[in-house]
Amino acid sequence: MMLEVRGLRAYYGEYQALHGIDFALDEGHIRTLLGANGAGKTTVLRALCGMVRSGGDILFDGRRITGWATEDIVRLGVAHVPEGRGTFLRLSVEENLQLGAMSRRDRTAIAQDIEQVYAQFPRLKERRQQQAGTLSGGEQQMLAVGRALMLRPRLMLLDEPSFGLAPLIVEELFDRLGEVNRERGVAMLIVEQNAALALDLAEHAYLLETGRVVMNGPAAEIGADESVRRAYLGY
Amino acid sequence: MELLLQQVLAGLATGAIYACMALAVVMIYQAIDHLNFAQGEMAMFSTFIAWQIIQWGQPYWVAFIAAVALSFVGGVAIERILFKPLHNAPILSNLVGFIALFSILNSSAGFIWDFNIKTFPTPFGTQPLLGGGLIDTHEAGMIGVTLLMLALLYLFFRGTRLGLAMRAAAHNPESARLVGVRVGWMTALGWGMAAAIGAVAGMLIAPVVFLEPNMMLGVLLYGFAGAVLGGLTSPLGAVIGGFAVGLIENLAGTFIPYFGRELKLSIALVLIVAVLMVKPSGLFGRPTVSRV
């Protein structure tokens, strides 16, 4: 198992946001964390990246990484696309992509990877010298995915990738994410408010409520269960 | 006309020093969101180190390079030892840290090298440049060395991966961490570079203001003024602001009759206040927007 999480707890100061969460994710698979606002979905991703004080066991390739510094977790091949996309708004599109590869040293391969991202997202190529802050929301989200790919990640953590985007753009984005998963074998853990969308892409879903996993199962089953849908997913 | 040109050039020469100090202040401000009140004392201390090395019989440029290198190491050390632990501390704790650093450097310089005024050599000489009466060779050297240093810094920040990582860490530390940038070390590096820039400024201005522990007080004040005028969020703005303050100071001192010479510092600062009333984030700065 690539990622295994046991009894994950997380704290904001005195406040405990996660109360012992268990889940797992294998190489090349997509799983999703669903739940209402404040259920702790974002906190799970932040805890995985060492961005919030946490306890319990986070195992990556069997190695315990709980409490590691963010910079070191990134070097394992964990690319986090945070809420709000984490774009460097004042830097150019190309500089953003270069930053994505900051933990790598193979310069020629980095240059090739930038071209590969441009091939996959042609709009970014057109705007390569533009300040990232001038891109539209959809373009910025593509840039965030492109920046994450520059790490050559084994695992991508995506926090609300559909947030604030028009439906057509969201559809394109999720197509691309599926492509990345199939072609590059990148595993993904997706946090979404838009449950229908996430259940479509993921194989397995975890339902969070107030910092606990209250249910988990194959995405198709969770999506088909009408009472679950009404109670937790709101559609 | 010749007087005007003369004063403009002299203003640019001292402005170059203010620009260096402004840039040093802005580099640290961008990294840790605090004004380094001890920037001038750090530069003064560096200049004393250069003076000491010259006293030991080394040539000027050996002392110059050694002082810049030692200042860089010292700047990194100050960040690691004093300001890294204060990272999440309230603003007043940081302020006390800066005041402590200020007086530690000031009094140890006085203790080691005493408070008597010393002369500091210039490698450029002080004869008129090219035999003309406009500017002397040391002033030209101040401008030249500053411009060279600014060009190198520009190339470093625009053209290297490390420079890009430092910019990313300053603009958006959380995202920088998420791409693997070691933000803490970037901050330390920023301190080192600011200390090195200050060292250059101190060594260039020392032949003019003479070497003593309080030599940088006025210079840092003008440097702050330049940084605020140009905008604390813009390194380029700070440099332009520093040059502008030098110009204003000189021209006001020369061309405003009666009180010009006595009040040239006040005139410069009044102009700055006027700019800030219209543009609070400085001429080139960005307004800070935060989500509530």
Interface residues (C-beta under 8 A of the other chain):
Chain A: C49 M51 T70 E71 V74 R75 A79 H80 P82 G86 T87 F88 L89 R90 L91 E95 Q98 L99 G100 A101 M102 S103 R147 L151
Chain B: R161 L164 A165 R167 A168 H171 N172 E174 S175 A176 R177 L178 V179 G180 V181 R182 V183
